[in-house]
Amino acid sequence: MARLTTDLLKRSIPEKGKRLELRDDEEAGLIFRVTEKGKRSWSVRYVNASGEHRRKSIGPFPSISLSRAREEARKIKGAVAGGADLVQDTRLARAEAMTKRLRTLEGLAESYFADATLGLHRPNARGAKRDSTLREERRVFDKLIKKDMGALPLADIKRADIQALVSRLSKKAPSNGRHARNVIRQLMSYALSKDLIPANPAHDIAVITPTPRERVLDDDEIRAIWRACARPGAVEKLALSIEMGIALRLALATLQRGGEVIGAHWDEIDLGRRLWTVPAARMKGKRPHVVPLSDIATGLLTEAKDAMGAEGHVFKSSAEEKGHFDRHAFTRAMSRLTSALNIPRATPHDFRRTGATNLTSERIGIPRFVVSQVLAHSGDTGGSAVVTGRHYDLYDYLAEKRRALDAWGTLLAAIVSGESRSDNVIPIASGGHP
């Protein structure tokens, strides 16, 4: 034990790779600790009613001075001598704090996101939720739900409250109403699992059924979008980075989902074999998907390699924690692009519909089943084929997919150059890369 002084506490440094503990000779049980990283704190050791040695944290130094630490140590030992169970008291205090925190929808949401992130809450048998799903749920809660319902006591939230919010949001944008309903339902399911509510009030909430989009870009729109992405600086009032311009064009050339394109990693790309293998973890259908790369797609990836290097993510973003552009940034970029070009509203997903329509039309003439394979529609197994997650050939229909995407690439190049006509027919090659 040592006679502790403020000067000694400030000067005390542990040996490299170790921590230092100093015991106070004035107040028995008071301990001053310095970690190897230099963090200084107080604690007190005591013996409980069962004769067990325990330690209780007092707090950090210098926020808690030497004199105050001695005072707190005396209080703790006095409470123990009076029969207090500090461990149980701490547990009860934490439980009470948790209960208070969960009394509002916002408090419930914070607990839900924390548990779901750690994998402690798994709403279905598929395991923990993906980070991207939780980020989207958080965005929906913060943007659409918190202002109106965050402060409401959990026990007071009725089905009518949820329906009123969903209906109001749906009038502006049906998708907002659906997203809000879905997130509230997830939160209430979590509350139900914690025995905080007797039933889920978010069930049977009416939403506006979305009208399926039928937007197919015509050749002039495709040409305008492609050229603007290639030279964004040439379009007045268009804020579009070179990287985003390449990403949008790659989505159009490969007909893959925006999230799959924007999250592409160089480990997935084989330019030599002209293949892009999207891992199951990044696919909507939870199966790996091989995308043959046409000449035009290979050229875009080479352009990306020259601009940003061939390590890590293909489309890097220092602004995003995950290292690549967010898919919502992808959608917003498309919105800015079509607005600047005075093109009626179109989304990155419309690229897939546009490509599929051209592929199955008389311009190219690809069978619908093959187009489904190109688009990675997991539900289409070709009728008699039985495809399961366990028995699945990664290279199924690769030759057919390559012929389809090569033909689409040829037509796309003709459209962009201005050489195409609506009655053009693109011959389908019989061979190609493996």
Secondary structure, 3 states (H helix, E strand, C coil): CECCCHHHHHHCCCCCCCCEEEEECCCCCEEEEECCCCCEEEEEEEECCCCCEEEEEEEECCCCCHHHHHHHHHHHHHHHHCCCCHHHHHHHHHHHHHHHHCCEHHHHHHHHHHHHHHCCCCCCCCCCCCHHHHHHHHHHHHHHHHHHHCCCEHHHCCHHHHHHHHHHHHHHCHHHHHHHHHHHHHHHHHHHHCCCCCCCCCCCCCCCCCCCCCCCCCHHHHHHHHHHHHCHHHCCCCCCCHHHHHHHHHHHHHCCCHHHHHCCEHHHEECCCCEEEECHHHCCCCCCEEEECCHHHHHHHHHHHHHHCCCCECCECCCCCCCECCHHHHHHHHHHHHHHCCCCCCCHHHHHHHHHHHHHCCCCCCCHHHHHHHHCCCCCCCCCCCCCCCCCCCCCCHHHHHHHHHHHHHHHHHHHHCCCCCCCCCCCCCCCCC
